[in-house]
Amino acid sequence: MNEVLIEMAKQVPGALAVIGTVYLFLKAENEREQRRITNAKEMEMERRAHEIEKNEMWSSFIKNLIDSQNNSSTVIANAIAEHEVASRIVTKRWALRMTC
């Protein structure tokens, strides 16, 4: 390969400059592509971590929402039960007054 380059340099003096320029360009493109691949992998890892964090936040929100709904339902059920007991007591008192 070196002999070919030397012979080309002798035959066409500008050819060596063109080959050198192309070589440097291809080398720079290869380095740029390697950096792009590395950056893409890092960005994908960050995106996945963000997606996991977002999903955990949603699951926590939904769990809290369900717990709150369950607590509200329990409070309402207890209030209805207490009202039912109080209504029976009042009804019994009223019935006793009416019989007396």
N, C-alpha and C positions, 0 to 999 in steps of 0.2 A: 504494500500500500504506500509506503514512504517513497519508493522509487517512482511510483506513478505520480505522486504529488510533485516530486522533484522534476520529473520529465515535463509535467504540465506547466510548472513554473518556468521552465526553460522555453517551452513552445509558446505559451501565452502568458506574458507577465501579469496581466490583470486577472487571470484565472485563479491564482492563489488568493488574491484579495476576495474574490467572489466566493470561493470555497470556504475561506476563513469566516466571512460574514455569514454564510449559510450555516456553517457549523455552530457559530456563536448563537445565532438565532434559534436553531433547533435545541441547543443546550438550554437556553433561557426558557424556551417553551416547555421543555421537559420539567425543569425546576418549578415553573409556574403551575403546571398540571399536578405535580406532586403536592405542592402547597394547597392547591384547590381541593384535592382528595382529602388531605389531612383536615382542612377546615370544614369540609362537608361532613366528615365523620364526627368532629367535635360538635358541630351544630346539630347533627342528628341526635347525639347523646344529650345535649342540652334540651332539645325539643322533647325527647322522651321523658327526661326528668321533669320538665314542666308539665307534660301531659299527666304523669303520675301524680304530681302535686295537685294539679287541678282536679283530677278524679277523686283524690283523697278529700279535698275540700268539699266537693259535691256530696260525697258519701256522708261526711260529717254533718253537712247541712241537712240532708234528707233525714238522717238519724235523729238529729235534734228536732226537726219538724215533726217527725212521727212521735217522738217522746212527748213533745209539747201537746200534740193532738190527743195522745193517750191520757196525759195528765188532765187535760181539759175535760175529756169524756168522763174520767173518774170523778172529777169535781162535780160535774153536772149530774152524774148518776147518784152520787152521795146526796146532793142537794134535793133531788127528786125523792129519794128514799126518806130523807128527813121530813120533807114536806108531806109525804104520804103518811108518815107516822103522826105528825102534828095534826093533819086533817082527820085522822081516825080518832085521835084524842078529843079534838073539838067536836066531832060528830057524836061521840059517846056522851060528852058533857051536855051537848044540846039535847040529845035523846033523853038523858036522865032528867033534865029540867022540864022537858015536855011531859014526862010521865008523872012528875011530882005535882 
